Amino acid sequence: MPRHKSSPTAPTEEADEPPADDVHIGRRLRHARLTHRLTLRQLAEQAECSESMLSKIENGRALPSMATLYRVIKVLGLTMGQLFTNAHRPAGIISRAGERAILPIHPLRPNSDTRVEQLIPYDPSHLLEGSIHLIAPGAGAQTREDLITHEGEEVGYVVEGTLEIIVGKERYTVSAGDSAHFRSEIPHGYFNPGPEPARIIVINTPPTF
């Protein structure tokens, strides 16, 4: 049964000052916008954010929240992998322990307390995406702005630790051995309420990260 809690606060457009190494993300977004022949206003309207915020992001003066970034790249027809990594075809079907790419869950914030180990290397031809999420104690979705939505469906399997999985207006407490499956169009996220790190395997289609 779900454990009910108070609803997260309403979304905001607060943004952090970007590290110097991350301003190129704004240039990539601007290039994609121009390629799609969209004005800042058109993209802002479709991504449901402000034109001034988009301008700051493109010019490297602000970082979007994860939810805002997902909305922007969805309009531009991009995935997080396309935005932050290069296509990579492994030599074979096996990916060895210790050799897989590990990224922060929010690529614009390298010191994020949640990291993602890619089980399936990014490639534009892939229909499936798989990763292991390592979530530090106290890390994860704190407000509704931290929840994301995207096309498709996904399943998560908890390997160790305890998590609160948020899907829509519900929160479910899950532990090692538990799993969750839902449509990705529903706002979702997770939070680690325990004293120890948690690990969850997430498989989704089509690729979004």
C-alpha positions as a printed Julia matrix, in Angstrom:
209×3 Matrix{Float64}:
  0.0    0.0     0.0
  1.29   3.49   -0.7
  2.43   5.66    2.15
  0.85   9.08    1.74
  2.73  12.28    2.48
  2.12  15.95    1.87
  2.35  16.97   -1.77
  5.66  18.45   -2.96
  5.72  22.17   -3.45
  4.78  23.75   -6.76
  7.43  23.88   -9.51
  9.7   26.89   -9.8
 12.25  28.04  -12.32
 15.06  28.65   -9.86
 18.45  28.01  -11.43
 21.99  27.75  -10.14
 25.05  29.53  -11.44
 26.75  27.08  -13.83
 30.31  25.82  -13.38
 32.63  27.13  -16.1
 33.0   23.67  -17.66
 29.22  23.39  -18.25
 28.46  26.52  -20.25
 28.87  24.5   -23.47
 25.52  22.83  -22.68
 23.81  26.14  -23.35
 25.53  26.36  -26.73
 24.35  22.85  -27.61
 20.78  23.72  -26.7
 20.94  26.93  -28.72
 22.28  25.03  -31.74
 19.46  22.5   -31.47
 16.88  25.29  -31.16
 18.2   27.07  -34.24
 18.32  23.77  -36.15
 14.61  23.35  -35.4
 14.03  26.99  -36.49
 12.47  27.91  -33.17
 12.63  31.32  -31.54
 13.3   31.6   -27.82
  9.65  32.5   -27.3
  8.4   29.49  -29.29
 10.63  27.08  -27.37
  9.68  28.67  -24.06
  5.98  28.29  -24.81
  6.32  24.65  -25.86
  8.61  23.76  -22.94
  6.4   25.67  -20.45
  9.17  27.86  -19.09
 10.13  31.53  -19.32
 11.9   33.1   -22.28
 14.31  34.92  -19.96
 15.31  31.64  -18.28
 16.02  30.0   -21.64
 18.14  32.97  -22.65
 20.21  32.67  -19.46
 20.66  28.92  -20.0
 21.78  29.34  -23.61
 24.25  32.04  -22.62
 25.74  29.99  -19.79
 24.43  32.25  -17.02
 22.07  29.76  -15.35
 21.36  26.05  -14.96
 17.85  24.66  -15.46
 16.19  22.33  -13.01
 16.09  18.71  -14.1
 12.36  18.93  -14.85
 12.82  22.05  -16.98
 15.72  20.49  -18.86
 13.63  17.41  -19.65
 10.84  19.59  -21.07
 13.28  21.58  -23.23
 15.08  18.58  -24.72
 11.74  16.86  -25.36
 10.66  19.8   -27.55
 14.04  19.69  -29.32
 13.79  15.94  -29.94
 16.87  15.16  -27.83
 17.68  12.72  -25.04
 20.04  13.37  -22.14
 22.5   10.96  -23.73
 22.53  12.94  -26.96
 23.05  16.16  -25.03
 25.83  15.03  -22.71
 27.58  12.02  -24.23
 28.92  10.82  -27.54
 27.56   7.79  -29.37
 29.53   4.68  -28.45
 29.34   1.2   -29.87
 31.02  -1.37  -27.58
 33.27  -3.98  -29.13
 30.85  -6.73  -28.06
 27.67  -7.42  -26.13
 29.42  -7.61  -22.74
 30.09  -4.56  -20.57
 32.55  -5.33  -17.78
 32.23  -4.29  -14.15
 34.29  -1.18  -13.51
 34.36  -0.21  -17.2
 30.87   1.28  -17.6
 30.3    5.04  -17.81
 29.1    6.64  -14.56
 27.32  10.01  -14.7
 25.67  12.29  -12.14
 21.87  12.04  -12.34
 21.9   15.78  -13.05
 24.77  16.14  -15.57
 24.84  19.91  -14.99
 25.64  19.36  -11.32
 28.7   17.05  -11.16
 28.58  16.89   -7.33
 25.1   15.38   -7.35
 24.43  12.83   -4.59
 22.87  10.49   -7.15
 24.91   8.8    -9.85
 23.97   6.62  -12.81
 25.99   3.69  -14.12
 25.01   2.99  -17.73
 24.21  -0.68  -18.37
 23.47   0.12  -22.03
 25.92   2.58  -23.66
 24.22   5.48  -25.41
 23.54   4.9   -29.1
 20.82   6.58  -31.2
 19.75   3.2   -32.61
 18.9    1.69  -29.21
 15.26   1.15  -28.25
 16.05   0.27  -24.64
 17.86   2.07  -21.82
 19.21   0.51  -18.64
 21.18   1.89  -15.72
 22.03   1.4   -12.06
 21.17   4.41   -9.89
 23.19   4.96   -6.7
 21.29   7.31   -4.37
 23.0    8.74   -1.27
 21.08   9.09    2.03
 18.78  12.1     1.87
 19.18  12.45   -1.91
 16.45  12.44   -4.53
 13.22  14.29   -5.28
 12.48  16.93   -2.65
  9.79  18.97   -4.46
  7.43  18.52   -7.39
  9.95  20.44   -9.51
 12.31  17.47   -9.05
  9.85  15.03  -10.63
 10.26  14.27  -14.33
  7.99  13.13  -17.14
  8.86  11.65  -20.51
  7.52   9.28  -23.13
  7.4    5.52  -22.56
  7.39   3.16  -19.61
  9.91   1.91  -17.1
 10.59  -0.64  -14.42
 12.81  -0.27  -11.38
 14.25  -3.07   -9.2
 15.75  -2.19   -5.82
 19.1   -3.93   -5.31
 19.88  -2.57   -1.85
 18.69   0.03    0.62
 15.31   1.72    1.02
 13.66   4.22   -1.33
 10.49   6.24   -1.57
  9.27   6.04   -5.15
  7.0    8.91   -6.15
  4.57   8.33   -9.02
  1.98  11.03   -9.54
  0.52  11.96   -6.13
  1.54   8.71   -4.45
  4.68   7.74   -2.51
  5.61   4.07   -2.11
  8.25   2.79    0.32
 10.3    0.0    -1.28
 13.27  -2.08   -0.16
 15.73  -4.57   -1.65
 13.89  -7.09   -3.82
 10.9   -4.81   -4.51
 10.14  -3.46   -7.98
  7.93  -0.8    -9.57
  6.51  -0.43  -13.08
  4.67   2.6   -14.48
  4.07   4.83  -17.49
  6.79   7.46  -17.73
  4.35  10.22  -18.7
  3.27  10.33  -15.03
  5.49  12.71  -12.98
  7.92  10.48  -11.07
 11.08  10.36   -9.01
 12.6    8.79   -5.91
 14.03   9.77   -2.52
 16.36   7.91   -0.16
 15.02   8.36    3.41
 17.41   5.85    4.97
 20.86   6.14    6.57
 22.56   4.0     3.89
 23.01   4.42    0.11
 20.41   2.73   -2.08
 20.83   1.12   -5.48
 18.08   0.57   -8.04
 18.25  -0.88  -11.55
 16.09   1.15  -13.95
 15.08  -0.07  -17.41
 13.03   2.17  -19.67
 12.0    2.53  -23.28
 12.47   4.59  -25.35
 15.83   5.99  -24.1
 15.54   9.33  -22.3
 18.67   9.77  -20.2
